[in-house]
């Protein structure tokens, strides 16, 4: 951390707070995605749909905050939706 420049020290502390917050959000998105995958492998259609809705909510929130790119969010949602749709077919 910077010792003399107070503005550099402040920027360091701010970026560290943001990094930790972003890490938590990304982790929750990954956890939600894993939950969808495990429910789909368990062949539970209604459980998969509810898990998918929860994951979509978390991904949209992360994309809105700028933590993940909007195209990345769209790609993740599309892939999970395909998995759930194959379960119904």
N, C-alpha and C positions, 0 to 999 in steps of 0.2 A: 504494500500500500504506500501511497505517496506520503512523504513526511512533511514537506514544506508547503507545497501548493494545496491550499484548502479546497479549491474548486476541483482539483484532480482527485483528492481524497473523497469528496462528496460524490463525484461521478462514479468512483470505484464502489462506494457503498450502494448507490442506486442501482448500478448494473448488477451487483451481487444479489440484491433483493429481487430484481426482475428475473435473473437467471434461476433462482430457486423457485420462484412462482411459476415460471414457464416449465421448469422441469416437473413440477407437481401436476400441471395440466396435461403435459404430454404423457406422463405416466398413467394418469387416469384414463386417457383416451386409449392407450395400449391395453390397459386392464379391461376396459369395456369391450374392445375388439376381441380379446382372448375369450371373454365370457360368451360372446356370440358364437365363436368357433366351437367352443366346447358344447354349447347347447345344440348347435347344428349337428355335431357328431353324435350327440345323444338322441337324435331324431325326434326332438320335441318341437313341433311347429309353433305352438302358441308361446312357449318359452323363448323360442328364437325370435319371434316377432317383437316381444316385449324387450328383450335384450338389444335387439336392433334399434328400436326406438330410443332407448337410453343411450346407445352408442352414437346415434345420429345427433342427438341433443348435445352430447359432449363435444363431438367433432365440430358442429356448427358454432358452438360457443368459443372453441379454440380458434377457429378460422376468423370469427368476428373480432377477436382480440388481437389477431395478427400473429398468434403463436405458431400456427401452421398456415401454409399457403392455401388459398381457396381451391386451387386445382388439386392439391394433395388431399384436401378434405373431400372433394367430389369423387376422386379416385377411390379413396377408402370406403366411402359410403356405397359407391357403385359395386365394388367387389363383394362387400358383405351382403348387399341386397341380392346379388346373383346367387350367393350361397343359400340364402333363406328361400329364394324362389325355387331353386332346384330341389329343396326339401319338399315343397308342395307338389312337385310334378311327379 
